[in-house]
Amino acid sequence: MDIILCPTAEEASLRAAALITNAVRARPATVLGLATGSTPLRLYQALIQACRDGLDFSRVRTFNLDEYYGVAPDHPQSYRRFMNEHLFDHLNLNPANTRVPDGLARDVAAHCAAYEAEMRAAGGVDIQVLGIGSDGHIGFNEPGSSLASRTRLVALTPQTVSDNARFFATVDEVPRHAISMGIGTILEAKRCVMLCFGANKAKAVRAALEGGISQFTPASALQMHPDTTVFLDEAAAADLQLKEYYRWSAANQPA
Ligand code: F6R
């Protein structure tokens, strides 16, 4: 795991964006795994800027981590709509190359299997963007999720429902289920890039990066991934025991 501690979320987002734009420049048919939520918003703005500055996304394919179950793609809080509004509509992507699980899938198991098959047919995810939940989740893999889990229907925890209530008129409107890539699915990405910002993530970050690998902290599974970069701001890194070492090593990279 490469742990990159940045003074601000702004700097961390721009560094993560550079990693992605470099990959797309080197391989125009890059397959991106994408997340929703507040965390990647600045990163997505930077990708939009890169496209305006001439970076070609026309051959990029995308697979989103998750979608609320029972929510139509055009629902104001659907993750499909979030992605269209915050990223897809502003890039020269082929809309047919953007995939988000279907929250209205009738046969959920078949839909999840088809989603995974499509990822495999695309050659697998090259770079998976991740945020972390305050309970340590990645995607919607809540504490207790099998570290080998695949794309499936999951129940959200009360903590996640309450964290996400800010996007809905009332907490009662927050869906209780989602379709999410599994932890095993996420670990198959060639590279993972996790962004962790803000003091409310500090406890989960410490458990994920410095605790034992456990299904109680799903993000800790990334410790087993051979190519994961974690970008943190100071607030999210506040509880890290090896904080000074991460800072030192970032400042003393080989030439
Ligand atoms: C969203 C997702 C979630 C979020 C996490 C953090 O697609 O997969 O795991 O990354 O809940 O959310 P924010 O960024 O809103 O704090």
Boltz pocket constraint, residues with backbone or C-beta under 6 A from the ligand:
constraints:
  - pocket:
      binder: B
      contacts: [[A, 34], [A, 35], [A, 36], [A, 37], [A, 38], [A, 39], [A, 40], [A, 65], [A, 66], [A, 130], [A, 131], [A, 132], [A, 133], [A, 134], [A, 137], [A, 138], [A, 139], [A, 140]]
      max_distance: 6.0
